[in-house]
Amino acid sequence: MKSLFCKFSILVVTLLFSAQAMAIVQLRGHYGLGQPEGSSFNPSPNTQTIGADAIVSLPLIPIVFGLRYESLTTDEDIGATNEEVDLSRIAILGGYRILDTLFFIGALGSFGIINDGEVNSTTAGVTTATEIDMSTSLTLALEGGVKLNDFILGLEIGYMHGEDKNSNFEYNGTYGKALLGYEF
């Protein structure tokens, strides 16, 4: 009986640790395809969101974690007022990959640890600057894509909630991102 147990243990260990090597680190950039609405502005054709992620994915474990940096800029004319928003966000990422082979599909969430920016409103040549320091910044998204050799192409669609109670600024709504990355 002991011999059978030893043989079964060796088989299990061999199968678990002889799986194909998977990439552990993903570096990817993203470009916003749609942005949530702010309390004092609506996304315009001049709204741009760009960012970068560093994600760690351990072999044989469907959980991913990492960091995200993103920057949102917009420039919009509202009647006689021009409003410019510059918002930067650094967040901790966490997620679960349902499928992580040639294709990847999963859920991804983020918690903002640094969320700051500025809203500049110009009316009749007078500019008023308001600092943004969001106390809360969360996202929940679905991501999916394809891995082509070491390159990644994908999409992320989710919901963001952010607010700064001091300056009465909110940033809530759905968003989309196109992903392009490299894994090693």
Legacy VTK file of the C-alpha trace (Angstrom):
# vtk DataFile Version 3.0
C-alpha trace
ASCII
DATASET POLYDATA
POINTS 184 float
0.000 0.000 0.000
2.863 2.360 0.829
4.400 1.714 -2.602
1.137 2.624 -4.347
0.918 5.868 -2.348
4.532 6.783 -3.268
3.911 6.111 -6.967
0.700 8.179 -6.918
2.510 11.064 -5.133
5.330 11.041 -7.692
2.798 11.084 -10.540
0.893 14.044 -9.032
4.072 16.054 -8.382
5.358 15.320 -11.893
2.081 16.432 -13.505
1.836 19.599 -11.422
5.386 20.805 -11.959
5.962 19.679 -15.529
3.278 21.914 -17.028
4.396 24.257 -19.774
6.071 27.394 -18.544
3.748 30.378 -18.529
4.568 34.040 -18.576
4.724 35.509 -15.116
4.866 39.261 -15.852
2.705 41.228 -18.265
3.496 44.817 -19.201
0.686 46.425 -21.125
-0.468 49.817 -22.226
-4.062 50.889 -22.649
-5.982 53.575 -24.441
-9.467 54.671 -23.342
-12.312 53.977 -25.728
-14.953 55.522 -23.467
-14.772 57.372 -20.189
-17.121 57.866 -17.248
-18.762 61.240 -16.740
-17.473 63.749 -14.207
-19.731 65.872 -12.028
-18.832 69.052 -13.850
-17.981 67.775 -17.334
-19.101 65.243 -19.898
-16.659 63.283 -22.026
-16.024 65.073 -25.281
-14.213 64.073 -28.461
-11.164 65.739 -26.854
-11.117 63.295 -23.911
-8.103 60.999 -23.831
-7.213 58.253 -21.371
-3.866 56.456 -21.557
-2.120 54.235 -19.062
0.080 51.274 -18.271
-0.238 48.101 -16.196
2.315 45.759 -14.660
0.585 42.460 -13.837
1.973 39.347 -12.153
0.341 36.000 -12.956
1.698 32.972 -11.113
1.691 29.634 -12.986
-1.172 27.251 -12.167
-2.963 29.916 -10.080
-5.791 31.892 -11.752
-5.252 35.001 -9.571
-3.447 38.080 -10.952
-2.230 41.200 -9.171
-0.277 44.322 -10.063
-0.183 48.101 -10.459
-1.894 50.498 -12.863
-1.120 54.073 -13.871
-3.602 56.049 -15.921
-3.982 59.634 -17.017
-7.172 61.300 -18.204
-7.196 64.657 -19.969
-10.134 66.496 -21.433
-10.730 69.921 -22.908
-14.334 70.975 -23.387
-16.179 74.185 -24.158
-19.423 74.599 -22.235
-21.002 77.776 -23.563
-18.612 80.627 -22.737
-16.613 78.440 -20.337
-13.642 76.264 -21.277
-12.990 73.433 -18.885
-9.814 71.336 -18.778
-9.488 68.270 -16.552
-6.174 66.522 -15.854
-6.532 63.460 -13.637
-3.823 60.939 -12.697
-4.446 57.670 -10.931
-2.201 54.936 -9.505
-4.060 51.821 -8.403
-3.512 48.338 -7.043
-4.925 45.661 -9.377
-6.363 42.289 -8.491
-8.221 39.795 -10.595
-9.265 36.295 -11.447
-8.669 34.660 -14.827
-11.381 32.207 -15.844
-9.343 31.281 -18.922
-5.613 31.961 -19.341
-4.244 30.100 -22.351
-4.002 31.427 -25.904
-7.074 33.471 -24.970
-7.621 35.146 -21.624
-10.903 36.097 -19.971
-11.372 37.301 -16.438
-12.509 39.859 -13.906
-10.238 42.716 -12.842
-10.660 45.244 -10.048
-8.612 48.179 -8.878
-8.323 50.328 -5.772
-6.814 53.778 -6.271
-3.993 54.621 -3.885
-3.006 57.954 -5.480
-5.781 59.893 -7.211
-5.102 63.521 -7.930
-5.555 66.102 -10.595
-6.872 69.514 -11.451
-9.892 71.126 -13.087
-9.199 74.476 -14.799
-12.247 76.534 -15.758
-11.735 79.608 -17.930
-14.555 82.129 -18.286
-13.987 85.531 -19.957
-10.216 85.137 -19.636
-10.296 84.349 -15.908
-9.005 80.867 -14.982
-10.066 79.113 -11.802
-8.125 76.011 -10.736
-9.643 73.367 -8.469
-7.493 70.560 -7.069
-8.861 67.006 -7.245
-7.824 64.508 -4.574
-10.255 61.603 -4.819
-10.667 59.868 -1.478
-12.339 56.907 -3.178
-11.402 55.400 -6.518
-12.560 51.908 -7.465
-13.057 49.970 -10.695
-14.568 46.611 -11.537
-14.123 45.252 -15.063
-14.193 42.298 -17.407
-11.123 41.778 -19.549
-10.417 39.507 -22.456
-8.064 39.093 -25.324
-5.623 36.952 -27.209
-1.944 36.146 -26.658
0.093 36.105 -29.857
3.484 34.630 -28.968
4.612 37.078 -26.274
2.272 39.910 -27.306
-1.169 40.652 -25.876
-4.171 42.238 -27.621
-7.332 42.766 -25.620
-10.227 44.828 -24.338
-11.348 45.847 -20.877
-14.887 47.001 -20.131
-15.869 48.128 -16.658
-17.327 50.582 -14.198
-15.404 53.256 -12.272
-16.396 55.119 -9.127
-14.351 58.067 -7.897
-15.173 61.060 -5.748
-13.567 64.002 -3.996
-15.936 65.229 -1.311
-13.899 68.370 -0.601
-14.226 69.821 -4.119
-17.600 68.172 -4.908
-16.075 66.202 -7.816
-17.400 62.817 -8.882
-16.196 60.545 -11.664
-18.573 57.624 -12.183
-19.660 55.422 -15.040
-18.700 52.792 -17.542
-15.471 52.788 -19.507
-13.656 50.779 -22.157
-9.971 50.298 -22.925
-7.980 48.756 -25.734
-4.984 46.774 -24.421
-1.621 46.116 -26.049
1.120 44.411 -24.100
4.077 42.089 -23.822
4.541 39.167 -21.447
7.633 37.369 -20.257
LINES 1 185
184 0 1 2 3 4 5 6 7 8 9 10 11 12 13 14 15 16 17 18 19 20 21 22 23 24 25 26 27 28 29 30 31 32 33 34 35 36 37 38 39 40 41 42 43 44 45 46 47 48 49 50 51 52 53 54 55 56 57 58 59 60 61 62 63 64 65 66 67 68 69 70 71 72 73 74 75 76 77 78 79 80 81 82 83 84 85 86 87 88 89 90 91 92 93 94 95 96 97 98 99 100 101 102 103 104 105 106 107 108 109 110 111 112 113 114 115 116 117 118 119 120 121 122 123 124 125 126 127 128 129 130 131 132 133 134 135 136 137 138 139 140 141 142 143 144 145 146 147 148 149 150 151 152 153 154 155 156 157 158 159 160 161 162 163 164 165 166 167 168 169 170 171 172 173 174 175 176 177 178 179 180 181 182 183
